[in-house]
Amino acid sequence: TTYTVTSDDIKAGKVLNVVTAKGDPVPDPDPTVPPHTPEDDDDEEDPTDPIDTTLEVIKTSDKDGAEVALNEVITYTITVTNKGNVPFTNVKVIDEMTGDEWLIAELLVGKTETFTATYTVTSDDILKGVVVNSVTGKGDPVPDPDPTVPPHIPEDDDEEEDPTEPIDTTLEVVKTSDKDGAEVALNEVITYTITVTNKGNVPFNNVKVVDDLTGDEWLIETLNVGETKTFEATYTVTSDDILKGEVVNSVVGKGDPIPDPDPDQPPHIPEDDDEEKDPTEPVDGTIVIEKVANKKNNVELNERITYTITVENKGNVPMTNVKVDDELTGMHEVIDVLNVGEMKTFETEVFVTQAHVDAGRVLNVATVKADPIPNPDDPSNPIIPEAEDEEEVITKNNEFRVTVRYWIEEVNGKKAAPNFSNKYHTGDTYHVTSPRVPGYTPDVQVVKGVVGNGDVVVDVIYTADTYDLTINYIYENGEQAAPKHQETLKIGDKYEVTSPSISGYWPSTKVVKGKMPARDLTITVIYKQNGNYITIDDYNNPLGLGNVNLNAGDCFE
């Protein structure tokens, strides 16, 4: 006979096989003696191999040795096999990285169970340079047949290593301006927006952001992967910026060094910078000088005139070595620096001379000029701030004539009205209303001004007004006989219009003619039927009109 060793035999430590033989009872000759039974037995004991609780746990990755990136998903396959010679019960399988657990109630000899787990790569993995994932399997203890030998425990573990991509410490710093390329002016406020983004694959610590122009600083304790922080800074444009032609502002961001998984490699430093350029308005070298006298008119010989001279920087940059000169009074001043918007005031004086009296005025010119200012837009042509102002003071008893002439249509043509003529002193104001001329309109209704040091002649041109001429053609019953004639004429224009011919009718006026008056004119021509009428060519003697309604503006001939 044959027998196949089982796991139970292994657990027992031996194969014990008993054989028995027994025949029918054989009666004894002595009936008092019980029958005799032929029988015997024997056993055979074969020791078994020791208990083998080999549990094989294998973990594999779908990446097959390729580098894994941040947030990439790794799929693990875990196989658990009973490589021993006895069944295993309650085999607990644990994936350390994912935390997944599985329980195999019974794993027979030679049987395999397969499981799948997934894991997403983190920044911590990148910092380590490798994703190490281990799995353990462990079943219930299996007693040894020898009670003096401790029980056997089926257990095993395995781990899988997937290299990660190198540490990426890309820090992106972007600075933008609210001016969007437009020119900025002196004292204009620029608002900058600064965005700091972790474009790498590990967190950054203690990221210090510094704005160069404003001096603002910000500290980001932790900037996680993909995270963005936004800051604002403001800056007021200065004259120095104008002289440069642009406002250049840079920003720098830098975090703590990050060690490389390979100790032989230097640490990685997250850092970046950016700058924003805003063009400025051109250099403005406008300087203004204003001279004001304490007297305006009727100054006399030897009288003192006091002038107040004001110099102001109305540009957008400081001006140096500003020279203020008044030749008439002999004043020469120098302003070392005249800042933007700054104003300096000086006083000087002069006495009226006979030459001033003879000229009828005291004309004083003051000038100002500063050093050239470099021009960023055209370095070969610097800006030179300079200006002048004059003040005229009228001397006493200067008399001049003001004449206004009135013409029709053109100067030196037909007179429209008698000339206006009158004498005035220098500094006097005149106000002359143009006379009304029926049918004409002057180009200047009121001639006015201030008398200077000379006669004044003003020509006023009168233009003829236009009026409407209308000729109505009607029958005696008032119905329209022909389309009306209309035209626009100027006053005095001659008109001559032949009345239209209507068969069977005779017009009251064959030809309407005359000169245009200074008003709109309406003329009515009446058509009568032909009959015993006498044609009269004498238009000098009035014949009367008969019973005719005559409206205002109507004319019958």
C-alpha positions in Angstrom: 0.0 0.0 0.0 1.2 3.7 -0.5 0.5 6.8 1.4 1.2 10.5 0.6 2.5 12.5 3.5 0.2 15.4 4.5 0.7 18.7 6.3 -0.9 17.1 9.3 1.8 14.5 9.3 4.4 17.3 9.2 2.7 18.9 12.1 2.7 15.5 14.0 6.4 15.1 13.1 5.9 11.6 11.9 3.9 9.2 9.9 2.6 6.4 12.2 0.9 3.6 10.2 -0.7 0.6 12.1 -1.7 -2.6 10.4 -3.9 -5.3 12.0 -4.9 -8.9 11.0 -7.7 -10.9 12.5 -9.4 -14.1 11.5 -12.6 -15.8 12.5 -12.7 -17.3 16.0 -11.6 -21.0 16.2 -13.7 -23.1 18.8 -11.7 -24.9 21.5 -12.2 -28.7 21.9 -13.1 -27.9 25.5 -16.4 -26.3 25.3 -15.6 -24.5 28.6 -12.8 -22.7 26.9 -13.7 -19.7 24.8 -12.9 -19.8 21.1 -9.5 -18.7 19.9 -9.3 -15.7 17.6 -6.3 -15.5 15.2 -5.1 -11.8 15.2 -2.0 -9.6 15.3 -1.0 -6.0 14.6 2.1 -4.0 13.8 3.0 -0.4 13.3 5.6 1.5 11.3 6.7 5.0 12.3 8.4 7.3 9.7 9.7 10.6 10.9 8.8 13.7 8.8 10.8 16.7 7.7 10.7 19.6 10.2 7.9 22.1 9.9 8.7 24.6 7.2 6.9 28.0 7.6 8.6 29.8 4.7 6.4 32.7 3.7 7.5 34.6 0.6 6.4 38.3 0.3 7.4 40.1 -2.9 6.7 43.8 -3.7 7.2 45.2 -7.2 6.7 48.8 -8.7 5.3 49.7 -12.1 8.1 52.3 -12.6 10.7 49.7 -13.4 13.6 51.8 -12.0 12.6 55.1 -13.8 12.8 58.3 -11.8 9.5 59.4 -10.3 8.3 63.0 -10.0 6.5 64.9 -7.4 2.8 63.8 -7.3 3.4 60.9 -9.6 1.4 57.8 -8.7 3.3 54.5 -8.1 1.4 51.3 -8.3 2.8 48.4 -6.2 2.0 44.7 -6.8 2.4 42.5 -3.7 2.5 38.7 -4.0 2.3 36.5 -0.9 3.2 32.7 -1.4 3.2 29.8 1.0 6.6 28.2 0.3 6.4 26.0 3.4 5.0 22.5 4.0 2.0 23.4 6.2 -0.9 25.7 5.7 -0.8 29.2 7.2 -3.7 30.9 8.9 -4.6 34.5 9.4 -1.7 35.8 7.4 -1.7 39.6 7.8 -0.1 41.7 5.0 0.7 45.3 5.7 2.0 48.0 3.2 4.1 50.4 5.3 3.9 53.4 2.9 0.2 53.3 2.0 -1.1 51.8 5.2 -3.1 49.2 3.3 -3.7 45.9 5.2 -5.0 42.6 3.9 -5.9 39.4 5.8 -5.6 35.9 4.3 -7.7 33.5 6.5 -5.9 30.5 5.1 -2.9 30.2 2.8 -2.5 26.6 1.7 0.9 25.2 0.8 2.1 26.5 -2.6 -0.8 29.0 -2.9 -0.2 32.7 -3.9 -2.4 35.8 -3.1 -1.9 39.0 -5.0 -2.6 42.6 -3.9 -2.3 46.1 -5.4 -1.5 49.4 -3.6 -0.9 52.9 -4.9 1.2 55.7 -3.5 1.6 59.4 -4.6 5.2 60.8 -4.4 5.7 63.6 -1.9 8.2 66.4 -1.5 9.7 64.4 1.4 10.4 61.6 -1.0 12.2 64.1 -3.3 14.3 65.3 -0.4 15.3 61.7 0.3 16.0 61.0 -3.3 14.2 57.7 -3.3 10.8 56.2 -2.4 11.3 53.2 -0.2 8.3 51.1 0.5 8.3 47.9 2.5 5.6 45.2 3.0 5.4 42.6 5.7 3.4 39.4 6.0 2.9 37.3 9.1 0.7 34.4 9.9 -0.4 32.6 13.1 2.3 30.5 14.9 2.4 26.8 13.9 3.1 24.5 16.9 6.1 22.1 16.7 5.5 18.4 17.2 8.2 18.5 19.9 6.6 20.5 22.7 10.1 21.5 23.8 10.6 23.4 20.5 9.0 26.8 20.2 6.2 27.2 17.6 7.1 28.3 14.0 6.0 31.7 12.7 5.4 32.2 9.0 6.6 35.7 8.2 8.5 37.6 5.5 9.0 41.2 4.2 10.2 43.0 1.1 10.8 46.5 0.0 10.9 48.4 -3.3 13.0 51.4 -4.0 12.1 53.9 -6.7 14.6 56.8 -7.4 13.0 60.3 -7.5 13.7 63.1 -9.8 16.5 65.6 -8.6 15.5 68.3 -6.2 14.0 71.3 -8.1 14.3 74.6 -6.3 12.8 76.8 -9.0 11.6 80.0 -7.4 9.6 82.3 -9.6 9.6 86.0 -8.7 7.5 88.3 -10.9 7.1 92.1 -10.5 4.6 94.1 -12.4 3.7 97.8 -12.4 0.2 99.3 -12.6 1.4 101.8 -15.3 1.4 99.2 -18.0 4.1 100.9 -20.1 2.7 104.5 -19.8 5.1 107.3 -19.0 5.2 108.3 -15.3 5.5 111.8 -14.1 7.4 113.4 -11.2 5.8 112.6 -7.9 3.5 110.0 -9.5 2.9 106.9 -7.4 3.7 103.6 -9.0 2.1 100.5 -7.4 4.1 97.3 -7.9 2.6 93.8 -7.5 5.1 91.1 -6.6 4.2 87.4 -6.9 6.4 84.7 -5.5 5.7 81.1 -6.6 7.2 77.8 -5.7 7.7 76.2 -9.1 9.9 73.4 -7.7 9.1 70.0 -6.1 10.0 70.6 -2.5 8.8 73.2 0.1 11.0 76.3 0.6 11.6 77.8 4.0 12.3 81.3 5.1 11.9 82.9 1.7 13.1 86.5 2.0 11.7 88.9 -0.6 13.4 92.3 -0.9 12.2 95.2 -3.1 15.3 97.1 -4.1 13.8 100.5 -4.8 11.3 100.8 -1.9 13.3 98.9 0.6 10.3 96.7 1.5 11.0 93.2 2.8 8.8 90.2 3.4 9.5 86.8 4.9 7.6 83.7 3.9 8.2 81.1 6.6 7.1 78.2 4.3 6.2 78.3 0.6 4.8 74.9 -0.4 5.0 73.4 -3.8 2.8 75.4 -6.3 1.9 78.0 -3.7 2.0 81.7 -4.5 2.3 84.7 -2.3 1.5 88.2 -3.4 2.8 91.5 -2.1 2.4 95.2 -3.0 4.9 98.1 -2.8 4.5 101.7 -3.8 7.1 104.2 -5.1 7.0 107.9 -5.8 8.8 109.0 -8.9 11.7 111.4 -8.2 13.7 113.9 -10.3 16.6 111.4 -10.4 14.3 109.0 -12.1 13.3 111.7 -14.7 17.0 112.3 -15.4 17.5 108.6 -16.0 14.6 108.4 -18.3 13.0 105.4 -16.5 12.2 103.9 -13.1 14.0 100.6 -12.8 12.9 98.5 -9.8 14.2 95.0 -9.0 13.0 92.4 -6.5 14.9 89.4 -5.2 13.6 86.3 -3.5 15.8 83.7 -1.7 15.1 80.8 0.6 17.1 78.6 2.9 19.5 76.1 1.3 18.0 72.5 0.8 20.4 69.6 1.3 20.8 67.2 -1.6 20.2 63.5 -0.9 23.7 62.9 -2.1 26.0 64.3 0.6 28.7 64.8 -2.0 26.5 67.3 -3.8 26.1 71.0 -2.7 22.8 72.1 -1.3 20.2 73.6 -3.6 19.2 77.3 -3.0 15.8 78.5 -4.2 16.2 82.1 -5.5 15.1 84.4 -8.3 14.8 88.0 -9.2 12.9 90.3 -11.6 12.8 93.9 -12.5 10.2 96.3 -13.9 11.0 99.3 -16.0 8.6 102.2 -16.3 9.5 105.0 -18.8 9.4 108.5 -17.3 8.0 111.6 -18.9 10.7 113.7 -20.8 12.9 116.1 -18.8 11.0 119.3 -18.4 13.3 122.3 -18.1 10.5 124.9 -17.8 11.7 127.8 -15.8 9.5 130.9 -15.3 10.6 134.5 -14.6 8.0 137.1 -13.8 8.7 140.8 -13.4 6.2 143.1 -11.8 6.7 146.9 -11.3 5.2 148.8 -8.5 3.8 151.4 -10.9 2.2 151.0 -14.3 1.4 154.4 -15.8 2.3 158.1 -15.6 5.7 157.9 -14.1 7.7 161.1 -14.1 11.3 162.0 -14.7 13.6 160.8 -11.8 10.8 158.8 -10.3 11.9 155.4 -8.8 10.4 152.2 -10.1 10.7 149.1 -8.0 10.6 145.7 -9.7 9.8 142.4 -8.0 11.3 139.5 -9.9 10.1 136.0 -9.2 11.9 132.9 -10.6 10.2 129.5 -10.3 11.2 126.0 -11.4 8.1 124.6 -13.1 9.9 121.6 -14.6 10.4 118.2 -13.2 14.2 118.2 -12.3 16.3 120.5 -10.1 18.2 123.3 -11.9 21.7 124.5 -11.0 23.6 127.8 -11.4 20.5 129.6 -12.2 21.5 133.1 -13.4 19.0 135.9 -13.0 19.9 139.1 -14.9 18.2 142.5 -15.2 20.3 144.6 -17.4 18.3 147.8 -16.9 18.7 147.8 -13.2 22.1 146.1 -13.1 20.9 143.2 -11.0 22.8 139.9 -11.5 22.0 137.0 -9.1 22.9 133.3 -9.1 20.8 130.6 -7.5 23.0 127.6 -6.7 20.2 125.0 -6.8 16.5 125.7 -7.7 14.5 122.6 -6.8 11.3 121.5 -8.5 8.5 123.9 -7.5 10.8 126.2 -5.7 10.5 129.9 -6.1 13.0 132.7 -5.5 12.1 136.4 -5.3 14.4 139.4 -5.8 13.8 143.2 -5.8 15.6 145.8 -7.9 14.9 149.4 -8.9 15.5 152.0 -11.6 15.0 155.8 -11.9 13.1 157.3 -14.8 15.4 159.1 -17.2 14.7 161.7 -19.8 15.3 159.0 -22.5 12.4 157.1 -20.9 10.2 160.1 -20.9 11.0 160.8 -24.6 10.3 157.2 -25.5 7.0 157.3 -23.6 7.8 154.1 -21.6 10.3 152.3 -19.4 10.8 148.8 -21.0 12.6 146.4 -18.7 13.5 142.8 -19.6 14.7 140.2 -17.1 16.3 136.9 -18.1 17.0 133.7 -16.4 19.2 130.8 -17.5 20.4 127.6 -15.8 23.1 125.0 -16.5 22.2 122.5 -19.2 20.4 119.4 -18.0 21.4 116.0 -19.5 18.6 114.6 -21.8 18.2 110.8 -21.5 16.1 110.8 -24.7 18.8 112.6 -26.7 22.2 112.8 -24.9 23.6 115.1 -27.6 21.0 117.7 -27.0 20.8 118.7 -23.3 17.8 120.7 -22.0 18.7 124.3 -21.2 16.2 126.0 -18.9 15.8 129.7 -19.8 13.1 132.3 -20.0 12.6 136.1 -20.0 9.9 138.5 -19.1 9.4 142.2 -19.8 7.6 144.9 -17.9 6.5 148.1 -19.5 5.8 151.2 -17.5 4.2 154.2 -19.3 5.6 157.6 -18.8 3.4 160.6 -18.1 1.5 162.8 -20.7 1.8 160.7 -23.8 -1.2 161.3 -26.0 -2.2 159.2 -29.0 -5.1 159.1 -31.5 -7.4 156.2 -32.0 -9.1 156.1 -35.4 -11.8 153.6 -36.4 -12.7 153.5 -40.1 -15.9 151.9 -41.5 -15.9 150.3 -45.0 -18.4 148.4 -47.1 -17.0 145.0 -48.3 -13.4 146.1 -48.4 -10.8 148.6 -47.0 -10.5 151.8 -49.0 -13.7 151.0 -50.8 -17.1 152.6 -50.2 -17.5 154.3 -46.9 -20.1 152.7 -44.6 -20.1 155.5 -42.0 -18.0 158.5 -40.9 -14.7 157.6 -39.2 -14.4 157.6 -35.4 -11.4 159.6 -34.1 -10.4 160.6 -30.6 -7.2 161.2 -28.5 -6.2 159.1 -25.5 -3.3 158.9 -23.1 -1.1 155.8 -22.9 -2.7 153.2 -20.7 -6.2 154.5 -21.3 -8.8 152.0 -22.5 -11.1 152.7 -25.5 -14.5 151.2 -26.3 -16.0 152.2 -29.6 -19.4 150.7 -30.8 -19.6 150.3 -34.6 -22.6 152.3 -36.0 -25.7 150.6 -37.4 -25.9 150.6 -41.2 -29.2 149.2 -42.5 -28.7 146.1 -44.6 -25.1 145.6 -43.5 -23.3 143.7 -40.6 -19.9 144.8 -39.3 -17.2 142.3 -38.6 -16.4 143.9 -35.3 -19.3 145.1 -33.2 -17.2 146.8 -30.6 -13.6 148.0 -31.1 -11.8 148.0 -27.8 -8.3 148.0 -26.4 -5.6 149.7 -24.3 -3.6 152.7 -25.8 0.1 152.0 -26.0 2.8 154.3 -27.3 1.4 155.0 -30.8 -1.6 155.9 -32.8 -4.2 153.2 -33.4 -6.1 152.7 -36.6 -8.7 150.0 -36.8 -10.7 149.1 -40.0 -14.2 147.7 -39.6 -15.7 145.9 -42.7 -19.4 145.9 -43.3 -20.8 143.0 -45.3 -24.2 143.3 -47.0 -27.0 141.3 -45.6 -29.0 139.0 -47.8 -32.8 139.0 -48.3 -35.3 136.7 -50.0 -37.2 137.8 -53.1 -40.4 135.9 -53.7 -42.7 136.4 -56.7 -46.1 134.6 -56.6 -48.1 134.0 -59.7 -51.9 133.7 -59.1 -55.2 133.8 -60.9 -57.9 136.3 -59.9 -59.6 133.7 -57.8 -56.5 133.3 -55.7 -55.4 129.9 -57.1 -51.7 129.4 -58.0 -51.1 130.1 -61.7 -47.4 129.1 -61.9 -44.6 128.0 -59.5 -43.4 130.9 -57.4 -40.0 132.4 -58.2 -37.5 132.7 -55.3 -34.0 134.0 -55.0 -31.7 135.5 -52.4 -30.2 138.9 -53.0 -28.1 141.5 -51.2 -29.4 145.0 -50.5 -29.2 147.2 -53.7 -29.0 144.1 -56.0 -31.0 144.6 -59.2 -33.5 142.0 -60.1 -35.4 141.5 -63.4 -37.8 138.5 -63.7 -40.0 137.8 -66.7 -43.4 136.4 -65.7 -44.2 133.0 -67.2 -46.5 132.8 -70.2 -49.9 131.0 -69.6 -52.1 130.4 -72.6 -55.4 132.3 -72.3 -54.2 134.6 -69.5 -52.4 137.9 -69.3 -50.1 138.8 -66.3 -50.5 142.0 -64.5 -46.8 142.5 -64.8 -44.8 141.1 -67.7 -41.4 141.8 -66.2 -40.9 142.3 -62.4 -37.8 144.4 -61.8 -36.2 146.7 -59.3 -33.5 147.0 -56.5 -33.5 144.8 -53.4 -34.5 146.8 -50.3 -33.2 146.0 -46.8 -35.9 143.5 -46.1 -37.5 140.3 -47.6 -39.7 141.2 -50.5 -42.8 139.4 -51.8 -44.4 140.5 -55.2 -47.7 139.0 -56.6 -48.4 138.9 -60.3 -52.2 138.3 -61.1 -53.2 136.5 -64.3 -56.5 137.5 -66.0 -58.3 135.8 -68.8 -57.8 137.4 -72.2 -60.7 139.6 -73.3 -61.3 143.2 -74.4 -58.3 144.5 -72.6 -56.1 147.3 -73.8 -52.4 146.7 -73.5 -50.8 149.6 -71.8 -47.0 150.0 -72.1 -47.0 153.2 -70.0 -45.9 152.2 -66.5 -45.2 155.7 -65.3 -48.8 156.8 -64.8 -50.7 154.9 -62.2 -54.0 153.3 -63.4 -55.2 151.9 -60.1 -55.6 148.2 -59.1 -59.3 148.0 -58.4 -60.5 145.7 -55.6 -57.3 144.1 -54.5 -56.2 143.0 -51.0 -52.7 144.3 -50.2 -50.9 142.5 -47.4 -47.8 143.8 -45.7 -44.8 143.3 -47.9 -46.8 142.7 -51.1 -46.1 144.8 -54.1 -48.3 145.2 -57.2 -47.0 146.9 -60.3 
